[in-house]
Amino acid sequence: MTWGSSKSYSSKTGAYPKTIVSWIFISVAGLVLLRSLVSWDLELNNTLTSSYSKSTSVPTYSKSTSVPNATSIPSFDSDCDLYDGTWIHDPTIKPAYTEACPFMSSKLKCQANGRPDKEYLNWRWKPSQCDLPPFDGMQFLGLLSEKTIAFIGDSISRNFMESLLCTLQQVFTYTLFNLHLKSKKQSHSCAFLQVEDPVIGSNRRMKIYDFEKSFVKIVRIWSSRLINETHGDFSTDGVSKLHLDVPDQHFIDLIPQFDVIVLSSGPWFEKPAMKLLNNEVVRLNMTQAYGISVETVLTSIVTHPQYKGITILSSYSPKHFAGGDWNEGGTCSGNVMPIGAGELVENKDTNKAMHEAQVMGFNNAIKKKKNKSKLRLMDITQAFEYRRDGHPGRYDNPTKQTQPGPVRKSKPEDCLHWCMPGPVDTWNQFMLQILIDEIEGKQIVADAENFESEGKNS
């Protein structure tokens, strides 16, 4: 890909009067200076976009000339179905980061926890009609310059966010604000928001990652089911009361301060709970309750009078327990490659039912949209049904491998979350294409010189 060229300037002097010679000398000096500035600018742009120019097999990239001295924003064919495709084995793939990433949960460090194989790292997703461009952290930070993206949901949402942070850490420094919210009397201010009426509990916390210089903030908010959950009254034995028609107010009240929201939920609906509509107990199965909850939270977002951002709903993340569920001795260890054509997909019925309920809730919410926000579905379910090899399995704890065989086998395996690095990093690629498609290059991209110098210093 050619980003520009600079012409060679030359001058010849002869027997001219002194004033003319002086004028020529000044003009030549100016041209030389101009040439050096143009050459510097072209060299900088080529440095920032070298990763694009190497990918000559991807015809969907195009250069951006509208913003000088800025990182290029590749366009992507929005007509291509990113989620219909296949996994291609590619031994040349290198992980985007290492397990030394400080953001990574220890349970997801599969190699450090003793997993002996590494083949699960050598597969890339290939859409049927196009190529999926690699994730570019500099481009992501440019798109979201002076913006805030919030990951709201359960531990799958955390898994997603940690993958993004570990990838971005390769190109930028960060400042971490860890807000432990313990009492309603506390309030915390952090540059762009103040949190009051906090959620109580050790697992309920907000984290804000402020990427300096790019002015990008990444927020993490815990919400297991995205809807209002209460305890007490006729709820016994720790069983929650799920108000399926009421969103979780702890984050709904904050959404006007976010430019992008990424939502994820699902697995917690498998836990016993009372379901309520209009404060009355109703008899609904897991998938029905899940579909209603999705419609509730999305409707609250697309009808919020003060929200104008982009909402990305990450579809149901498939689980792969064979021989029982997580608490029934289910396992996924020993799988070293994706599921092939015609092979049995573990938990396929549950994955399919939950996905269909979620999509129905998504479609119903779109019909109720009133504000200027945008709503997109990042439909990863089908693609990741094949990746039974991408879970931690028994390798979710380093001490588990040193325990006696019977004790080790009695410990539940993790066939729900995803190893890091691993297949989950593909979600960053999907998300980036959605943001490119929606933002359409209208954002203010951070100054290229600052990006370059900060990237080198990180």
C-alpha positions as CSV (number, residue, x, y, z in Angstrom):
1,M,0.0,0.0,0.0
2,T,1.4,3.3,-1.0
3,W,0.9,6.1,1.4
4,G,2.6,8.9,-0.5
5,S,5.8,10.0,-2.1
6,S,8.0,13.1,-2.0
7,K,9.5,14.7,-5.1
8,S,13.2,15.4,-5.4
9,Y,14.0,19.1,-5.5
10,S,17.1,20.5,-7.0
11,S,18.4,23.9,-8.1
12,K,21.2,25.3,-10.2
13,T,22.9,28.6,-9.7
14,G,24.7,30.6,-12.3
15,A,26.0,34.2,-12.8
16,Y,23.0,36.1,-11.5
17,P,22.9,39.4,-9.7
18,K,23.5,39.2,-5.9
19,T,19.9,40.1,-5.0
20,I,18.6,37.4,-7.3
21,V,21.1,34.9,-6.0
22,S,20.0,35.7,-2.4
23,W,16.4,35.3,-3.4
24,I,17.1,31.9,-5.0
25,F,19.1,30.8,-1.9
26,I,16.2,31.6,0.4
27,S,13.8,29.8,-1.8
28,V,15.9,26.7,-2.0
29,A,16.3,26.7,1.7
30,G,12.6,26.9,2.2
31,L,12.0,24.0,-0.3
32,V,14.6,21.9,1.5
33,L,12.9,22.5,4.8
34,L,9.5,21.7,3.3
35,R,10.8,18.5,1.8
36,S,12.2,17.4,5.2
37,L,8.9,18.1,6.9
38,V,7.0,16.1,4.2
39,S,9.4,13.2,4.4
40,W,9.1,13.1,8.2
41,D,5.3,13.1,8.0
42,L,5.3,10.3,5.5
43,E,7.8,8.3,7.5
44,L,5.7,8.6,10.6
45,N,2.5,7.6,8.8
46,N,4.3,4.6,7.3
47,T,5.5,3.5,10.7
48,L,2.1,3.7,12.3
49,T,0.4,1.8,9.4
50,S,3.1,-0.8,8.7
51,S,0.9,-3.5,10.1
52,Y,-1.8,-2.7,7.5
53,S,0.5,-2.5,4.5
54,K,1.8,-6.0,5.2
55,S,-1.7,-7.5,5.0
56,T,-2.0,-7.2,1.2
57,S,-4.4,-10.1,1.1
58,V,-7.2,-8.1,2.8
59,P,-8.9,-6.0,0.1
60,T,-11.1,-4.2,2.5
61,Y,-8.5,-1.8,3.9
62,S,-8.4,1.7,2.6
63,K,-6.3,4.7,3.5
64,S,-7.7,7.7,5.3
65,T,-6.5,11.1,4.0
66,S,-9.0,13.3,5.8
67,V,-7.0,13.6,9.0
68,P,-3.4,14.6,8.5
69,N,-0.7,13.5,11.0
70,A,-3.1,10.8,12.3
71,T,-3.3,7.0,12.4
72,S,-5.2,5.6,9.4
73,I,-8.6,4.2,10.0
74,P,-9.2,1.1,7.7
75,S,-12.7,0.6,6.4
76,F,-14.3,-2.7,6.4
77,D,-17.0,-4.2,4.2
78,S,-20.1,-4.0,6.4
79,D,-22.0,-6.4,4.1
80,C,-19.7,-9.2,5.1
81,D,-21.1,-11.6,7.8
82,L,-18.2,-11.7,10.2
83,Y,-19.8,-14.5,12.2
84,D,-20.3,-17.1,9.4
85,G,-17.0,-18.8,8.7
86,T,-14.5,-21.4,9.9
87,W,-11.4,-21.7,12.1
88,I,-8.2,-21.9,10.2
89,H,-5.0,-23.5,11.6
90,D,-2.2,-21.1,11.4
91,P,1.1,-22.0,13.1
92,T,2.5,-18.5,12.4
93,I,0.1,-16.9,14.8
94,K,1.7,-15.3,17.8
95,P,-0.3,-14.4,21.0
96,A,-1.1,-10.8,21.3
97,Y,0.3,-10.7,24.9
98,T,1.8,-13.0,27.5
99,E,0.5,-14.4,30.8
100,A,2.6,-11.8,32.5
101,C,-0.2,-9.3,31.8
102,P,-1.2,-7.7,35.1
103,F,-4.9,-7.5,34.2
104,M,-5.3,-11.2,33.7
105,S,-7.2,-13.4,36.2
106,S,-5.0,-16.2,37.5
107,K,-7.7,-18.8,36.7
108,L,-7.3,-17.9,33.0
109,K,-3.5,-18.4,32.8
110,C,-3.8,-21.9,31.4
111,Q,-0.1,-22.4,30.5
112,A,1.0,-21.2,33.9
113,N,-1.5,-23.5,35.5
114,G,0.0,-26.5,33.8
115,R,-1.8,-27.0,30.5
116,P,0.6,-29.0,28.4
117,D,-0.6,-28.2,24.9
118,K,-0.5,-24.9,23.0
119,E,-2.3,-25.8,19.7
120,Y,-5.3,-23.8,20.8
121,L,-3.3,-20.7,20.3
122,N,-2.8,-21.4,16.6
123,W,-6.2,-21.0,15.1
124,R,-7.7,-17.9,13.5
125,W,-11.3,-17.1,12.5
126,K,-11.9,-16.8,8.8
127,P,-15.3,-15.4,7.7
128,S,-16.7,-17.0,4.6
129,Q,-17.0,-13.8,2.5
130,C,-14.0,-11.8,3.7
131,D,-11.0,-11.7,5.9
132,L,-11.1,-10.5,9.6
133,P,-8.4,-7.9,10.1
134,P,-6.1,-8.3,13.0
135,F,-6.8,-6.2,16.1
136,D,-4.9,-2.9,16.1
137,G,-4.6,-1.3,19.5
138,M,-3.4,2.0,18.2
139,Q,-6.4,2.2,15.9
140,F,-8.8,1.2,18.7
141,L,-7.4,4.0,20.9
142,G,-7.7,6.5,18.1
143,L,-11.3,5.6,17.4
144,L,-12.2,6.0,21.1
145,S,-10.1,9.1,21.8
146,E,-11.7,11.2,24.5
147,K,-14.4,8.5,24.9
148,T,-15.4,6.0,27.6
149,I,-16.2,2.3,26.9
150,A,-17.9,0.3,29.7
151,F,-17.9,-3.5,30.0
152,I,-21.0,-4.4,32.0
153,G,-22.0,-7.9,33.0
154,D,-20.7,-11.1,34.5
155,S,-17.4,-12.9,34.6
156,I,-17.6,-13.5,30.8
157,S,-17.7,-9.8,30.4
158,R,-14.6,-9.5,32.7
159,N,-12.9,-12.2,30.5
160,F,-13.5,-10.1,27.4
161,M,-12.3,-6.8,29.1
162,E,-9.2,-8.4,30.4
163,S,-8.3,-9.7,26.9
164,L,-8.7,-6.1,25.6
165,L,-6.6,-4.6,28.3
166,C,-3.8,-7.1,27.9
167,T,-3.8,-6.4,24.2
168,L,-3.8,-2.6,24.6
169,Q,-1.1,-2.8,27.2
170,Q,1.3,-3.7,24.4
171,V,1.0,-0.2,23.0
172,F,0.1,2.1,25.8
173,T,0.6,2.8,29.5
174,Y,-2.3,2.9,31.9
175,T,-3.4,4.2,35.3
176,L,-5.7,2.0,37.3
177,F,-8.4,3.2,39.6
178,N,-9.8,0.5,41.7
179,L,-13.0,1.7,43.4
180,H,-14.1,-0.7,46.2
181,L,-17.6,0.3,47.0
182,K,-18.7,-0.6,50.5
183,S,-21.3,1.7,51.9
184,K,-23.9,4.1,50.7
185,K,-22.2,6.9,52.5
186,Q,-19.2,6.7,50.3
187,S,-18.8,8.4,47.0
188,H,-15.8,8.3,44.7
189,S,-14.8,10.9,42.1
190,C,-12.5,9.9,39.2
191,A,-12.1,12.4,36.5
192,F,-15.3,11.8,34.6
193,L,-17.9,10.3,37.0
194,Q,-19.0,10.2,40.6
195,V,-20.4,7.0,41.9
196,E,-23.0,7.0,44.7
197,D,-25.4,4.5,46.1
198,P,-22.8,1.7,45.5
199,V,-23.5,-2.0,45.4
200,I,-22.6,-3.9,48.5
201,G,-20.4,-7.1,48.4
202,S,-16.9,-8.1,47.8
203,N,-17.5,-9.2,44.3
204,R,-19.3,-6.0,43.4
205,R,-16.8,-3.4,42.3
206,M,-16.1,-0.9,39.6
207,K,-12.7,-0.5,37.9
208,I,-11.7,2.3,35.7
209,Y,-8.7,2.1,33.4
210,D,-7.5,5.4,32.2
211,F,-5.3,5.3,29.2
212,E,-3.2,8.4,29.4
213,K,-2.5,10.7,26.4
214,S,-5.2,9.0,24.3
215,F,-7.9,10.1,26.8
216,V,-9.6,6.7,26.6
217,K,-11.3,5.3,29.7
218,I,-12.3,1.6,30.0
219,V,-14.8,0.9,32.8
220,R,-15.8,-2.4,34.3
221,I,-19.1,-2.8,36.1
222,W,-20.2,-6.1,37.7
223,S,-23.8,-7.1,37.1
224,S,-24.5,-10.8,37.0
225,R,-27.8,-10.7,35.1
226,L,-28.1,-7.0,34.1
227,I,-31.5,-6.8,35.9
228,N,-32.6,-5.9,39.4
229,E,-31.9,-8.6,41.9
230,T,-33.1,-8.6,45.5
231,H,-33.1,-10.8,48.5
232,G,-35.3,-11.3,51.6
233,D,-39.1,-11.6,52.2
234,F,-40.1,-15.0,50.9
235,S,-36.8,-15.6,49.3
236,T,-35.0,-18.4,51.2
237,D,-31.8,-20.4,51.2
238,G,-30.0,-17.6,49.4
239,V,-32.2,-17.8,46.4
240,S,-32.5,-14.4,44.6
241,K,-35.6,-12.6,43.4
242,L,-35.1,-11.6,39.8
243,H,-37.2,-8.6,38.7
244,L,-37.1,-9.4,35.0
245,D,-38.8,-6.2,33.9
246,V,-36.5,-3.9,36.0
247,P,-32.9,-3.2,34.8
248,D,-30.0,-3.1,37.2
249,Q,-30.2,0.6,38.3
250,H,-26.6,0.6,39.6
251,F,-25.4,0.9,36.0
252,I,-28.5,2.2,34.1
253,D,-28.1,5.5,36.0
254,L,-24.6,5.9,34.7
255,I,-25.0,5.1,31.0
256,P,-25.3,8.7,29.8
257,Q,-21.6,9.1,30.8
258,F,-20.5,6.2,28.5
259,D,-19.9,6.4,24.7
260,V,-19.7,2.7,24.2
261,I,-21.3,-0.1,26.3
262,V,-20.5,-3.8,25.9
263,L,-23.0,-6.1,27.6
264,S,-22.7,-9.8,28.5
265,S,-24.9,-12.1,30.5
266,G,-26.4,-15.6,30.5
267,P,-24.7,-18.2,32.8
268,W,-26.1,-16.8,36.0
269,F,-29.7,-17.6,34.8
270,E,-28.9,-21.3,35.3
271,K,-28.8,-20.7,39.1
272,P,-32.0,-21.2,41.1
273,A,-34.0,-17.9,41.4
274,M,-37.5,-16.6,41.8
275,K,-38.7,-14.8,38.7
276,L,-41.0,-11.8,39.0
277,L,-42.9,-9.6,36.6
278,N,-44.7,-6.5,37.9
279,N,-43.6,-7.7,41.4
280,E,-45.5,-10.9,41.0
281,V,-43.9,-14.4,40.9
282,V,-44.2,-16.0,37.5
283,R,-43.4,-19.5,36.3
284,L,-40.7,-19.2,33.5
285,N,-37.9,-21.5,32.5
286,M,-34.3,-20.4,32.3
287,T,-34.4,-19.4,28.6
288,Q,-37.7,-17.5,28.9
289,A,-36.4,-15.5,31.8
290,Y,-33.2,-14.8,30.0
291,G,-34.9,-13.5,26.9
292,I,-37.1,-11.1,28.9
293,S,-34.1,-9.8,30.8
294,V,-32.2,-9.0,27.6
295,E,-35.2,-7.2,26.2
296,T,-35.6,-5.2,29.5
297,V,-32.1,-4.0,29.8
298,L,-31.7,-3.1,26.1
299,T,-35.0,-1.3,26.0
300,S,-33.9,0.8,29.0
301,I,-30.8,1.8,27.0
302,V,-32.4,2.5,23.6
303,T,-35.1,4.6,25.3
304,H,-32.9,6.5,27.7
305,P,-33.4,10.2,26.8
306,Q,-29.7,11.1,27.6
307,Y,-27.9,8.2,26.0
308,K,-26.5,8.6,22.5
309,G,-23.7,6.0,22.4
310,I,-23.1,2.6,20.9
311,T,-24.3,-0.5,22.6
312,I,-22.7,-3.8,21.7
313,L,-24.5,-6.9,23.0
314,S,-22.1,-9.8,23.1
315,S,-24.1,-13.0,22.4
316,Y,-24.2,-16.0,24.6
317,S,-20.8,-17.5,25.2
318,P,-21.0,-21.3,24.6
319,K,-19.9,-23.7,27.4
320,H,-18.5,-27.2,26.7
321,F,-19.1,-29.5,29.7
322,A,-19.0,-33.2,28.6
323,G,-20.4,-35.9,30.9
324,G,-22.3,-33.5,33.2
325,D,-22.5,-29.8,34.1
326,W,-19.9,-27.9,36.1
327,N,-21.1,-29.4,39.4
328,E,-21.7,-32.9,38.0
329,G,-18.2,-33.8,37.0
330,G,-18.4,-32.2,33.5
331,T,-15.1,-31.9,31.7
332,C,-13.5,-30.3,28.7
333,S,-9.9,-31.1,29.4
334,G,-7.9,-33.0,26.8
335,N,-9.4,-31.2,23.8
336,V,-6.5,-29.8,21.8
337,M,-8.3,-28.5,18.6
338,P,-11.6,-27.1,17.6
339,I,-14.6,-29.3,16.9
340,G,-14.6,-30.7,13.4
341,A,-17.5,-31.1,11.0
342,G,-20.0,-33.7,12.1
343,E,-18.6,-33.9,15.7
344,L,-20.8,-33.6,18.7
345,V,-21.0,-30.1,20.2
346,E,-21.3,-30.3,24.0
347,N,-24.3,-28.4,25.5
348,K,-25.5,-27.5,22.0
349,D,-29.1,-27.5,22.9
350,T,-28.5,-25.1,25.9
351,N,-26.3,-22.9,23.9
352,K,-28.8,-22.7,21.0
353,A,-31.8,-22.1,23.3
354,M,-30.0,-19.3,25.2
355,H,-28.8,-17.7,22.0
356,E,-32.3,-17.8,20.4
357,A,-33.8,-16.2,23.5
358,Q,-31.2,-13.5,23.6
359,V,-31.6,-12.6,19.9
360,M,-35.4,-12.5,20.4
361,G,-34.9,-10.0,23.3
362,F,-32.5,-8.0,21.1
363,N,-34.9,-7.8,18.2
364,N,-37.8,-6.8,20.5
365,A,-35.8,-4.0,22.0
366,I,-34.8,-2.6,18.6
367,K,-38.5,-2.1,17.8
368,K,-38.9,0.1,20.9
369,K,-35.9,2.3,20.2
370,K,-36.5,6.0,20.7
371,N,-33.2,7.7,21.2
372,K,-30.2,8.4,18.9
373,S,-28.1,5.5,20.2
374,K,-26.9,2.6,18.1
375,L,-27.5,-1.1,19.0
376,R,-25.4,-3.9,17.6
377,L,-25.2,-7.7,18.2
378,M,-21.7,-9.2,18.3
379,D,-22.9,-12.7,17.5
380,I,-20.0,-15.0,18.6
381,T,-22.1,-18.0,19.7
382,Q,-22.0,-20.2,16.6
383,A,-18.3,-19.5,15.9
384,F,-17.3,-20.3,19.5
385,E,-19.4,-23.5,19.7
386,Y,-16.5,-25.1,17.8
387,R,-13.8,-24.0,20.4
388,R,-14.2,-26.6,23.1
389,D,-10.4,-26.5,23.2
390,G,-10.2,-22.9,24.4
391,H,-11.4,-23.3,28.0
392,P,-9.2,-23.7,31.1
393,G,-10.8,-27.0,32.0
394,R,-8.8,-28.5,34.9
395,Y,-6.0,-25.9,34.3
396,D,-7.7,-23.1,36.2
397,N,-5.6,-23.4,39.3
398,P,-1.8,-24.1,39.6
399,T,-2.2,-26.1,42.8
400,K,-4.9,-28.4,41.4
401,Q,-2.3,-30.2,39.3
402,T,-0.2,-31.2,42.4
403,Q,-3.2,-32.8,44.2
404,P,-3.8,-36.6,44.2
405,G,-5.7,-37.9,41.2
406,P,-9.0,-38.6,43.0
407,V,-9.0,-35.2,44.6
408,R,-8.0,-33.4,41.4
409,K,-10.8,-35.1,39.5
410,S,-13.4,-34.2,42.1
411,K,-12.6,-30.5,41.6
412,P,-15.0,-28.7,39.1
413,E,-13.5,-27.8,35.7
414,D,-13.9,-24.5,34.0
415,C,-15.5,-25.1,30.6
416,L,-17.2,-21.7,30.6
417,H,-14.5,-19.1,30.6
418,W,-11.6,-18.8,28.0
419,C,-7.9,-19.2,28.3
420,M,-5.8,-16.1,28.0
421,P,-4.2,-15.6,25.5
422,G,-6.6,-17.7,23.4
423,P,-9.7,-17.7,21.2
424,V,-11.3,-14.9,23.3
425,D,-8.9,-12.5,21.8
426,T,-10.9,-12.8,18.5
427,W,-13.7,-10.9,20.2
428,N,-11.5,-7.8,20.1
429,Q,-11.3,-8.1,16.4
430,F,-15.1,-8.4,16.1
431,M,-15.6,-5.4,18.4
432,L,-13.1,-3.2,16.5
433,Q,-14.9,-3.8,13.2
434,I,-18.3,-2.9,14.8
435,L,-16.8,0.4,16.1
436,I,-15.2,1.2,12.7
437,D,-18.6,0.6,11.0
438,E,-20.5,2.7,13.5
439,I,-18.2,5.6,14.2
440,E,-17.4,5.9,10.4
441,G,-14.3,8.0,10.9
442,K,-16.1,11.0,12.4
443,Q,-14.2,10.9,15.6
444,I,-11.2,13.1,16.5
445,V,-8.1,10.9,16.2
446,A,-5.4,11.7,18.7
447,D,-2.2,13.3,17.4
448,A,0.1,10.8,15.7
449,E,3.2,12.1,17.3
450,N,1.9,11.5,20.8
451,F,0.7,8.0,19.9
452,E,4.1,7.2,18.4
453,S,6.2,8.5,21.3
454,E,3.9,7.0,23.9
455,G,3.9,3.6,22.2
456,K,7.7,3.5,22.2
457,N,7.9,4.5,25.9
458,S,5.4,1.8,27.1
